[in-house]
Amino acid sequence: MPMNNDAPTDLAKRHLPLYRVIEQNLRERIESGHWPPGAMLPSRKALADEYNVDLRTIQRAISDLLADGALVAHGGRGTFVAHMRAVGEGVAPSAAVQTVVIIGDPSFNPGPSWTVVVNSIHEGLRGQIENCRILTVNTSDKSPEGVIRHEKDALNLAETERVAGVMMFHAGGEETLPDIRRIMAANIPVVFVDRIPFAHGCDFVGIDNRMAAREATEYLISLGHRKIALLAPDEDVSSIQERMDGYFDACMNAGLTTSEDMVFSLAFEKLFAGQTIKSEINRVIGEMMSRPEPPTAVFAVNDFIAQYLLIALEEQGIAVPKTLSVIGFDDMERFTPQPPKLTTIRQPFESIGERAAAMLAWRMSHREEPSACQHILLPTRLVVRGSTQPLV
């Protein structure tokens, strides 16, 4: 049954994040038949009103249900309960079930992009692998140590259960590399998405983060900006480091002086709650604007951070883009109903999921055939909107 307006008080007594409890309640309503297969869910706003929470909490609650296939989203139409395929439907009786595990931490990209990628992976795998069972393991936690522990557990599950393949969004840093190598040594196909743990010796589908970040920074330079700040979490993952490298490439090629005081780090261990992110962003704004020559533009390494930055700047009365131009990375706004306003780098999330699924399906069907590892880098695109302007 849905929760009443007193629900947050009751939920606060549980040892789970609020969005997790709502997710479980939504799942129970689906499984009980309250919403039968094919039924359209109420709008995000209606659910937020029903549970007496904000839209962001509802979005996070729904994201895992979309990711594991319990729900499906049809752009412009709404979110629907999936039509669950009966066991063996359309599959030859002799076909063995092949289990694929998707391992990832969506907590630092809680918007719809994670859901889009994972849904594309699901659709691609089911379309190419006969009788495929897909398990999505969410490794998010309240601390970096928790993420590492969950990633280790997920990899151990993949090994002990001898799954047919693994799709991985690596978030465990160096601590889980031995576990990854053990999986690969057991001849279990692994395809990495978005983040890559090794420079060589693994299959990967993503984008050229360095080139895309260079393009974003070069665009700001073309607008006349010379004091360009870089805003990034101090997270030890390949995609963040590559985007930072692209920023430095563009600055150096333009003859701009880059120094540590133009790089503003958000403490990774603190970025596990919305309020903490907001306080970190406010701290960084204070540091930026207190410089004798403050930056006139900011490159945020993802849209999640960029959106928090835009909100905080508005609250502090700092005009965007008149006082400070802001550019992000991902283009999450194209999935939301609000008019987009952030200049950003668009990632081809749908294509990333499709190509990753195709690569893993091929590896699973050719596991005994030696073949060189592949890195597939899909094209990105600069999308110019109202958060940037030429330096006056």
Residue pairs with C-beta under 8 A, 6 or more apart in sequence:
1 29
2 25
2 29
2 50
2 51
3 10
3 11
3 22
3 25
3 50
3 51
3 52
5 52
6 52
7 51
7 52
8 18
8 51
8 52
8 53
11 18
11 21
11 22
12 18
14 21
16 24
18 53
18 57
19 53
19 57
19 58
19 60
19 61
20 61
22 51
22 53
22 57
22 58
22 61
23 60
23 61
23 62
23 64
23 65
26 61
26 62
26 65
27 65
27 70
29 35
30 65
30 70
30 71
30 81
35 41
35 81
36 81
37 81
37 82
37 83
37 84
38 80
38 81
38 83
39 80
39 81
40 77
40 78
40 79
40 80
41 47
41 62
41 71
41 78
41 79
41 80
41 81
42 50
43 78
44 55
44 58
44 59
44 62
45 55
47 58
47 62
48 54
48 55
48 57
48 58
51 57
51 58
56 110
56 274
59 110
59 111
59 112
60 110
62 71
62 79
63 106
63 110
63 112
63 114
63 115
64 106
64 136
64 138
65 71
66 72
66 73
66 79
66 115
66 118
66 119
67 102
67 106
67 114
67 115
67 118
67 119
67 122
67 136
67 138
68 134
68 135
68 136
69 82
69 119
69 122
69 134
70 81
70 82
71 79
71 80
71 81
71 82
72 79
72 80
72 82
72 119
73 79
73 80
73 112
73 115
73 119
74 80
88 131
91 130
91 131
92 130
95 130
95 131
96 131
97 131
97 132
97 133
98 129
98 130
98 131
98 132
98 133
98 164
98 165
98 364
99 132
99 133
99 134
99 135
99 161
99 163
99 164
100 125
100 129
100 132
100 133
100 134
100 135
100 163
100 164
100 165
100 166
100 167
100 360
100 364
101 134
101 135
101 136
101 137
101 154
101 157
101 158
101 163
101 165
101 166
101 167
102 118
102 121
102 134
102 135
102 136
102 137
102 166
102 167
102 168
102 169
103 137
103 139
103 151
103 154
103 155
103 158
103 166
103 167
103 168
103 169
104 114
104 118
104 136
104 137
104 138
104 139
104 168
104 169
104 171
104 193
105 138
105 139
105 140
105 141
105 147
105 150
105 151
105 169
105 171
106 114
106 138
106 140
106 169
107 140
107 141
107 147
107 272
108 233
108 235
108 271
108 302
108 304
109 302
109 304
109 330
109 332
110 304
111 303
111 304
111 330
111 332
111 335
111 336
112 332
112 335
112 336
113 330
113 332
113 335
113 347
113 349
116 335
116 349
116 350
116 353
117 193
117 194
117 349
117 350
117 352
117 353
118 136
118 353
119 353
120 349
120 350
120 351
120 352
120 353
120 354
120 357
121 134
121 167
121 193
121 353
121 354
121 356
121 357
122 134
122 357
123 353
123 354
123 357
124 353
124 354
124 356
124 357
124 358
124 361
125 132
125 134
125 357
125 360
125 361
126 132
126 134
127 357
128 357
128 358
128 361
129 164
129 361
129 364
135 163
137 150
137 154
137 157
138 150
139 147
139 150
139 151
139 154
139 171
139 172
140 147
140 150
141 147
141 149
141 150
141 272
142 272
142 273
143 269
143 272
144 173
144 268
144 269
147 171
147 172
148 172
148 173
148 175
148 176
151 170
151 171
151 172
151 176
151 179
152 172
152 175
152 176
152 179
155 166
155 176
155 179
155 180
155 182
155 183
156 179
157 163
158 166
158 183
158 188
159 182
159 183
159 186
159 188
162 186
162 188
163 188
164 188
164 189
164 364
165 188
165 189
165 190
165 191
165 360
165 363
165 364
166 183
166 188
166 189
166 190
166 191
167 190
167 191
167 193
167 356
167 357
167 360
168 180
168 190
168 191
168 192
168 193
169 192
169 193
169 194
169 195
170 176
170 180
170 192
170 195
170 196
170 197
170 237
170 238
171 195
171 237
172 179
173 236
173 237
174 236
176 197
177 197
177 198
180 190
180 197
183 190
184 190
184 202
187 367
189 203
189 360
189 363
189 364
189 367
190 202
190 203
191 203
191 204
191 205
191 356
191 359
191 360
191 363
192 202
192 203
192 204
192 205
192 206
193 204
193 205
193 206
193 352
193 353
193 356
194 206
194 239
194 352
195 206
195 237
195 238
195 239
196 202
196 204
196 206
196 238
196 375
197 238
200 373
201 373
202 373
203 359
203 360
203 363
203 373
203 374
203 375
204 373
204 374
204 375
204 376
205 352
205 355
205 356
205 359
205 376
205 378
206 239
206 352
206 376
206 377
206 378
207 347
207 348
207 352
207 377
207 378
207 379
207 380
208 242
208 377
208 380
209 238
209 239
209 242
209 243
209 246
210 242
210 243
210 245
210 246
210 249
211 246
211 380
212 243
212 246
212 329
212 345
212 380
213 242
213 243
213 244
213 245
213 246
213 247
213 250
213 299
213 301
213 329
213 345
214 246
214 247
214 249
214 250
215 246
215 250
215 345
215 380
215 382
216 246
216 247
216 299
216 327
216 329
216 344
216 345
216 382
217 228
217 246
217 247
217 249
217 250
217 251
217 299
218 250
218 253
218 254
219 327
219 343
219 382
219 384
219 388
220 228
220 297
220 299
220 325
220 327
220 388
221 228
221 250
221 251
221 254
221 256
223 297
223 325
223 388
223 389
223 390
223 391
224 390
224 391
225 295
225 296
225 297
225 325
225 391
226 256
226 296
226 391
227 262
227 293
227 294
227 295
227 296
227 297
228 247
228 251
228 256
228 262
228 295
228 296
228 297
228 298
228 299
229 262
229 263
229 264
229 288
229 295
229 297
229 298
229 299
230 244
230 247
230 262
230 263
230 264
230 298
230 299
230 301
231 264
231 266
231 284
231 298
231 299
231 300
231 301
231 305
231 306
231 309
232 240
232 243
232 244
232 263
232 264
232 265
232 266
232 300
232 301
232 305
233 240
233 265
233 266
233 267
233 268
233 271
233 301
233 305
234 265
234 266
234 267
234 268
235 268
240 301
243 301
243 329
244 263
244 301
247 299
248 258
251 257
251 258
252 258
261 291
262 295
264 284
264 287
264 288
266 277
266 280
266 281
266 284
266 305
267 280
270 276
270 277
270 279
270 280
271 277
271 280
277 305
277 308
278 308
278 311
278 312
281 305
281 308
281 309
281 312
282 312
282 316
285 309
285 312
285 313
285 316
285 318
288 294
288 295
288 298
289 318
295 324
296 323
296 324
296 325
296 391
297 324
297 325
297 326
297 327
297 388
297 391
298 309
298 324
298 325
298 326
298 327
299 327
299 329
300 306
300 309
300 326
300 327
300 328
300 329
301 329
302 328
302 329
302 330
303 328
303 329
303 330
303 331
303 332
303 333
303 342
303 344
304 330
304 332
305 328
306 326
306 327
306 328
306 329
306 342
306 344
307 328
307 332
307 342
309 326
310 320
310 326
310 341
310 342
310 387
313 319
313 320
313 324
313 326
314 320
318 324
320 326
320 387
321 386
321 387
321 388
321 389
322 389
322 392
325 343
325 387
325 388
325 389
325 391
326 342
326 343
326 387
326 388
327 342
327 343
327 344
327 345
327 387
327 388
328 342
328 343
328 344
328 345
328 387
329 344
329 345
329 347
330 344
330 345
330 346
330 347
331 340
331 342
331 344
331 345
331 346
331 347
331 383
333 340
333 341
333 342
333 344
334 340
334 346
340 383
340 385
341 385
341 386
341 387
342 385
342 387
343 382
343 383
343 384
343 385
343 386
343 387
343 388
344 382
344 383
344 385
345 380
345 381
345 382
345 383
346 380
346 381
346 382
346 383
347 380
348 378
348 379
348 380
351 378
352 378
355 376
355 378
359 374
359 376
